[in-house]
Amino acid sequence: MSFYPSNLINYNPELSLQLAKLVDILYDPNPNKITPRIIEMMGSIFEFGTLGDPSDLDGVYFNTNDASYILLKGSVSIEDVFTNINAVLVPFSSSKLGEDIKVHSGFKELSDDLLKQFNPFIGKMKETVYLSGHSLGGATSVILAASLHLDHNVKISDIYTFASPRSGNSEFKEYVRSILTNLFALINTEDYVPCLPPRYSGYSHPLAKYLLSEKGELIQYEGTCRDEENIDLLVQIVTGPFRKQHQLTEYITRLSHKVKPQIYDPNNKMHKDILKKVCPNISIWKRCPLTRWLFT
């Protein structure tokens, strides 16, 4: 079943590609080049600010004449995904929403820290606000968006994440979907990071999932992948064969086709072929009793 059709209709291929390119600028190894590159791409910007350590930025925010932008990058090292893979789920806001709505403790800690730095910008934001992040920055951006709405009555117009891990439980997913509308989680079909943390740990994707094939085909898919069967995907991330598919540059290449998404149709061969590439299992690891015991 599709996650509200309006979400599908409102997907903007040009905006998705623009945000991916903007977030990619944050990975420039020379921090002094980040602002000039954003200005070169966007033209005049105002109220520009940075988030995190100036020598290794977590993100930036700025206004244009028409909109506000909040951009968060992920970790340079995919191994850092494992630092918090078994992090506990903690209440998102126990004082206002109770104990049931929970999020990843590590992502929440980062979101809370960024929100403090971001606070001076809140009163200067435009009516249209775009929020985007890659990898860990994508997961953090969802929690940040929910916090802005709950604590500051700021509604994000569009959220586009790329290669984002899961950020909270199913109750958090329902909460996010009840307060925000245009929610797009772009996932390269061979990228394993969005399958983390595993669902059996209580996690769920809050945004509508859009599976992006190597040819740039895009389908909205609300079903489940196969990551509960085992965690061979962890082995793949550690050993490295699929790191390219997690890189934002690979997302940009695929998004450059600017394809409008389709709702997943189980009778559509192209759709089924795309789904087969999501979180595939590696038979050699299933044949090993030790890895079966460790990763299932």
SVG drawing of the C-alpha trace seen along z (x, -y; Angstrom):
<svg xmlns="http://www.w3.org/2000/svg" viewBox="-3 -37 44 61">
<polyline fill="none" stroke="black" stroke-width="0.4" points="0.0,0.0 1.3,-3.5 2.1,-5.9 -0.6,-8.6 -0.8,-9.3 -0.2,-13.1 3.3,-12.2 3.9,-10.5 2.4,-13.4 4.5,-16.0 7.8,-14.3 10.0,-16.8 12.8,-15.3 14.6,-18.7 14.4,-19.5 15.6,-16.1 18.7,-16.4 19.4,-19.9 19.3,-18.9 21.5,-15.9 24.1,-18.1 23.9,-20.7 24.5,-18.1 27.3,-16.6 29.1,-20.0 29.4,-19.5 31.8,-16.6 34.4,-19.0 37.6,-18.3 38.4,-22.0 35.8,-23.7 36.7,-27.1 35.3,-26.0 31.8,-25.0 30.2,-28.4 31.6,-29.6 30.4,-26.4 26.9,-26.8 26.8,-30.4 28.0,-29.4 25.1,-26.9 22.3,-28.9 23.2,-32.5 22.5,-35.0 22.0,-33.4 21.3,-35.0 21.4,-34.2 24.1,-31.5 25.2,-29.4 27.1,-26.3 26.4,-23.3 29.0,-21.3 32.7,-21.7 33.9,-24.4 36.7,-22.0 34.3,-19.1 30.8,-20.5 27.7,-18.5 25.6,-20.8 24.6,-24.3 21.5,-26.4 20.7,-29.5 17.9,-31.4 17.3,-32.3 14.8,-34.8 12.2,-32.0 13.0,-29.3 15.0,-28.2 17.4,-25.3 18.8,-23.0 21.4,-20.4 23.1,-17.7 25.8,-15.4 26.5,-11.9 29.7,-10.4 32.7,-10.1 33.2,-6.6 30.5,-4.0 31.9,-2.1 30.5,-4.7 27.0,-3.3 28.0,-0.4 28.9,-2.6 25.2,-3.1 23.6,-0.1 22.5,1.4 21.7,-2.0 18.7,-2.0 15.4,-3.5 14.6,-6.4 11.4,-8.6 11.3,-11.3 9.6,-13.7 8.3,-12.0 7.0,-15.3 4.8,-16.1 4.1,-12.8 4.6,-10.1 6.9,-7.1 5.7,-5.2 7.1,-7.4 10.8,-6.5 13.9,-7.4 17.5,-6.2 19.4,-7.6 22.5,-8.6 20.6,-10.4 18.5,-12.2 21.5,-13.4 23.0,-14.8 19.7,-16.4 19.3,-18.0 22.8,-19.4 22.3,-20.8 19.0,-22.3 20.7,-24.4 23.1,-25.7 20.3,-26.2 18.1,-28.2 19.0,-31.7 17.9,-30.9 14.4,-29.7 12.8,-33.1 14.3,-34.0 13.1,-31.1 10.9,-31.4 7.5,-29.9 8.9,-27.2 11.6,-25.1 13.6,-22.3 15.4,-19.8 17.8,-17.2 20.5,-14.9 22.6,-11.9 23.2,-8.7 23.4,-9.5 22.5,-13.1 19.3,-11.8 18.2,-10.0 19.1,-13.0 17.2,-15.3 13.9,-13.5 14.2,-13.8 15.2,-17.5 12.1,-18.1 9.9,-16.6 11.5,-18.6 11.1,-21.8 7.4,-21.1 6.8,-20.0 8.9,-22.7 8.9,-25.6 5.8,-25.2 8.0,-25.1 6.6,-22.9 9.1,-21.6 7.7,-21.8 9.7,-18.9 12.2,-16.4 14.5,-14.5 16.9,-12.0 19.5,-9.9 20.8,-6.5 19.2,-7.2 19.2,-4.5 16.0,-4.0 15.6,-6.7 12.8,-5.5 10.1,-3.0 6.8,-2.5 5.1,-4.9 7.6,-7.6 6.9,-6.8 3.2,-7.3 3.8,-10.5 6.0,-12.0 3.5,-11.1 0.7,-12.7 2.5,-16.1 4.4,-16.3 3.5,-15.6 6.2,-15.6 8.5,-13.0 10.9,-11.2 13.5,-8.6 15.6,-7.9 17.3,-4.5 19.7,-3.1 18.7,0.5 22.1,2.0 22.6,-0.3 22.6,1.6 22.8,-1.3 19.0,-2.1 18.4,1.5 19.9,0.5 19.2,0.6 17.3,3.9 13.6,4.0 13.8,6.7 15.5,4.1 12.2,2.2 13.1,-0.3 11.0,-1.5 11.5,-4.0 9.3,-7.1 9.5,-8.5 8.0,-7.1 10.6,-4.8 11.6,-5.5 13.8,-2.7 16.2,-4.1 17.6,-1.7 20.9,-1.9 19.1,-3.1 17.4,-5.9 14.0,-4.1 12.1,-5.1 9.3,-3.2 7.5,-4.1 7.6,-0.9 5.9,-0.5 6.5,3.2 9.3,4.9 12.7,5.9 14.4,9.1 16.8,7.9 15.0,9.8 16.2,13.1 19.8,12.4 22.2,9.5 24.5,10.5 24.2,6.8 26.5,6.0 29.2,8.2 28.8,6.5 29.2,3.1 32.3,4.2 33.9,5.9 33.2,3.0 31.7,4.3 28.6,2.1 30.2,-1.1 29.9,-2.8 26.1,-2.5 26.0,-4.3 28.0,-7.3 26.0,-10.4 27.7,-10.8 26.1,-7.5 22.7,-8.9 23.3,-12.0 24.2,-10.0 20.9,-8.0 18.8,-11.1 20.2,-12.9 17.7,-10.9 15.0,-13.0 12.4,-10.2 9.0,-10.6 8.3,-7.8 5.7,-5.0 3.8,-3.1 5.1,0.4 3.1,2.9 3.7,6.6 2.6,7.5 5.2,5.1 8.3,7.0 10.5,3.9 9.3,3.2 9.9,6.8 13.4,6.7 14.2,3.5 12.9,5.1 15.1,8.2 18.1,5.9 17.1,4.5 19.0,6.1 19.8,9.3 21.1,12.3 24.6,13.7 24.4,17.5 28.0,18.1 27.3,16.5 24.0,18.5 26.1,21.7 28.3,20.8 26.8,21.9 28.8,19.3 27.7,16.3 24.1,17.7 24.2,17.6 25.9,14.2 23.8,12.4 20.3,13.8"/>
</svg>
